[in-house]
Amino acid sequence: MRRVWALFIFTAVTSLKAEKPFEFPTTPGKLPKHIRPIEYAIRIQPDLAKLTFSGSETVQLSVESPTRQIVFNAFDVSVTEARIDENLIASSAVKADTKNELVTLSLPEELQHGQHTLALKFNGKINQFGRGLYYAK
């Protein structure tokens, strides 16, 4: 009986310090919270001789409120083509912020609430810094 009581007390005390459940809106970070990625499909083609890569990515997005911008993280990557729901986004509307490691896509029309598909083509360098796409010796 003592063991059961001790186990009960241990469980009660440890659960008091339990981490709160994950909630996307309260997660810290630079990215807007009104657009959530639901699913990713990524293809990367490395060129090890040149230490470069090219790739493509399709992201299923859930847009919680209308927006004219999509912002995402990017380290040492150049976006060569971007599409939303198969509509090409002008290259002049793709802005890289290398200091903050972000890319902003400015959309020609407001993206409405609901699910949308973002398709990207990109290229970049393979580095030794342990960030982005890298190699280790």
BELLINBEL-V475320 format. One record per residue. RES is the residue in one small letter. SS is DSSP state (hx for helix, st for strand, lp for the rest). OMEGA is omega in whole degrees, 0 to 359 (* if undefined). BURIAL is # if it has 16 or more other ideal C-beta (glycine too) atoms within 10 Angstrom, else .. Layout:
BEGIN
res: <RES RES>
ss: <SS SS>
omega: <OMEGA OMEGA>
burial: <BURIAL BURIAL>
END
This chain:
BEGIN
res: <m r r v w a l f i f t a v t s l k a e k p f e f p t t p g k l p k h i r p i e y a i r i q p d l a k l t f s g s e t v q l s v e s p t r q i v f n a f d v s v t e a r i d e n l i a s s a v k a d t k n e l v t l s l p e e l q h g q h t l a l k f n g k i n q f g r g l y y a k>
ss: <lp hx hx hx hx hx hx hx hx hx hx hx hx hx hx hx lp lp lp lp lp lp lp hx hx hx lp lp lp lp lp lp lp lp st st st st st st st st st st st st st lp lp lp lp st st st st st st st st st st st st lp lp lp st st st st st st st lp lp lp st st st st st st st st lp lp st st st lp hx hx hx st st st st lp lp lp lp st st st st st st st st st st lp lp st st st st st st st st st st st st lp st lp lp lp lp lp lp st lp lp lp>
omega: <179 180 179 180 179 178 178 180 179 180 180 182 181 179 177 180 182 179 177 177 179 174 185 183 182 179 180 177 184 187 176 183 183 174 181 172 180 183 178 167 187 176 180 178 180 170 187 179 181 185 176 175 170 182 176 183 173 182 172 184 170 180 184 177 183 183 175 179 170 181 178 179 175 178 175 180 174 177 181 177 178 178 172 183 178 178 182 174 182 180 178 180 179 184 177 174 186 180 181 178 180 170 178 174 176 187 180 179 179 176 187 176 178 181 181 180 175 178 182 166 186 172 182 181 172 186 178 188 181 178 183 175 186 174 178 179 *>
burial: <. . . . . . . . . . . . . . . . . . . . . . . . . . . . . . . . . . # . . . . . . . . . . . . . . . . . # . # . # . # . # . # . . . # . . # # # . # . . # . # . . # . # . . . . # . . . . # . . . . . . # # # . # . # . . . # . . . . # . # # # . # . # . # . . . . . # # . . . .>
END
